[in-house]
Amino acid sequence: MPVTPDPELTVRPVDPLATLVGQAVDIERAVTEHDVLAFAALSGDFAPQHVDPEYARASSLGRGVAHGALLIAYASAASSALAERTTQQVVSAGYDRIRFIKPVLIGDAIVVHYEITDFDPIKRRTTASIRITNQDGQLVAVATHLLQAWDAKR
């Protein structure tokens, strides 16, 4: 008589995205005037605190300020670096709870810490914590990022 396998005892393959939970990457970056001006040209955001050195010098900060969206672009680079650790094709499903806590100035050195904190096996989506600090170790920005498995058949 054939034996029916117990579904509770069936070995299921581990989703490659599940293995990313707990993994992290740090991206170090110098925030240069060139980066800020290039981002202004790309985004169309030419607000004077970003692109006008005289305006910036006269401000209470004394230097130009990086665009908040530029910091998210740096976070995207960290996400891509971590995504290289899996064979699963993934795409960004978005950033949540983005907060810019302190200004990042031209000339600052930042570290983007990107860590996968959770995996939803039903949606096949990871959640990551993003913490950006400056050269003084001060927290300047935080966010949550969703990384989605991509299935070309959808």
GIGI-V562242 format. One record per residue. N is the residue number from 1. RES is the residue in one letter. SS is DSSP state (H for helix, E for strand, C for the rest). NEAR is the number of other ideal C-beta (glycine too) atoms within 10 Angstrom. D_LAST is the distance of its C-alpha to the last C-alpha in Angstrom with 1 decimal. Layout:
BEGIN
{{N,RES,SS,NEAR,D_LAST} {N,RES,SS,NEAR,D_LAST}}
END
This chain:
BEGIN
{{1,M,C,3,41.0} {2,P,C,4,37.3} {3,V,C,5,36.2} {4,T,C,6,33.1} {5,P,C,8,31.4} {6,D,C,7,31.3} {7,P,C,7,27.7} {8,E,C,5,29.1} {9,L,C,6,30.4} {10,T,C,7,27.4} {11,V,C,5,26.4} {12,R,C,6,22.8} {13,P,C,5,21.5} {14,V,C,8,21.4} {15,D,C,14,18.2} {16,P,C,14,18.9} {17,L,C,22,18.2} {18,A,H,15,20.8} {19,T,H,14,23.4} {20,L,H,22,23.3} {21,V,C,14,24.9} {22,G,C,10,28.4} {23,Q,C,14,27.9} {24,A,E,15,29.1} {25,V,E,19,29.8} {26,D,E,13,32.6} {27,I,E,19,32.5} {28,E,E,10,36.0} {29,R,E,18,36.4} {30,A,E,11,39.5} {31,V,C,22,38.9} {32,T,C,13,40.7} {33,E,H,16,41.9} {34,H,H,9,40.0} {35,D,H,17,36.6} {36,V,H,22,37.4} {37,L,H,15,38.6} {38,A,H,12,35.6} {39,F,H,17,33.3} {40,A,H,17,35.4} {41,A,H,11,35.1} {42,L,H,12,31.3} {43,S,H,13,30.9} {44,G,C,6,33.9} {45,D,C,15,35.4} {46,F,C,11,39.0} {47,A,C,11,40.6} {48,P,H,14,44.0} {49,Q,H,17,43.5} {50,H,H,21,40.9} {51,V,H,19,42.6} {52,D,C,14,46.3} {53,P,H,12,48.4} {54,E,H,8,51.5} {55,Y,H,13,49.7} {56,A,H,19,48.2} {57,R,H,11,51.7} {58,A,H,11,53.2} {59,S,C,15,50.7} {60,S,C,5,51.3} {61,L,C,13,48.7} {62,G,C,9,50.6} {63,R,C,16,47.5} {64,G,C,24,44.3} {65,V,E,22,41.3} {66,A,C,27,37.8} {67,H,C,21,35.0} {68,G,H,15,33.1} {69,A,H,13,29.8} {70,L,H,22,31.2} {71,L,H,22,31.4} {72,I,H,18,27.7} {73,A,H,13,27.1} {74,Y,H,22,29.2} {75,A,H,25,27.1} {76,S,H,17,24.0} {77,A,H,13,25.9} {78,A,H,23,26.6} {79,S,H,22,23.0} {80,S,H,15,22.2} {81,A,H,14,25.2} {82,L,H,21,24.1} {83,A,H,20,20.5} {84,E,C,8,22.3} {85,R,C,13,23.4} {86,T,C,19,20.2} {87,T,C,7,18.4} {88,Q,C,19,15.0} {89,Q,C,11,13.2} {90,V,E,20,13.4} {91,V,E,10,13.5} {92,S,E,14,16.0} {93,A,E,16,15.0} {94,G,E,10,18.6} {95,Y,E,16,22.3} {96,D,E,10,24.3} {97,R,E,10,28.0} {98,I,E,16,29.1} {99,R,E,10,32.9} {100,F,E,18,35.3} {101,I,C,13,38.3} {102,K,C,14,40.7} {103,P,C,18,40.8} {104,V,C,25,39.9} {105,L,E,18,42.5} {106,I,C,20,42.7} {107,G,C,13,44.2} {108,D,C,20,42.6} {109,A,E,13,41.0} {110,I,E,19,37.9} {111,V,E,17,36.0} {112,V,E,24,32.3} {113,H,E,18,31.8} {114,Y,E,27,28.1} {115,E,E,19,27.6} {116,I,E,25,24.7} {117,T,E,14,26.0} {118,D,E,13,23.4} {119,F,E,19,20.2} {120,D,E,13,18.2} {121,P,C,9,16.9} {122,I,C,5,15.0} {123,K,C,11,13.0} {124,R,C,18,13.3} {125,R,E,16,15.1} {126,T,E,27,18.6} {127,T,E,17,21.3} {128,A,E,25,24.0} {129,S,E,16,27.5} {130,I,E,23,28.8} {131,R,E,18,32.6} {132,I,E,26,34.3} {133,T,E,18,38.0} {134,N,C,18,40.7} {135,Q,C,13,43.5} {136,D,C,9,45.6} {137,G,C,7,43.0} {138,Q,C,12,42.4} {139,L,E,13,39.1} {140,V,E,22,38.0} {141,A,E,24,34.3} {142,V,E,16,31.8} {143,A,E,21,28.1} {144,T,E,15,25.2} {145,H,E,26,22.0} {146,L,E,18,18.5} {147,L,E,26,16.5} {148,Q,E,18,12.8} {149,A,E,18,11.1} {150,W,C,12,8.4} {151,D,C,9,5.9} {152,A,C,5,5.5} {153,K,C,3,3.8} {154,R,C,4,0.0}}
END
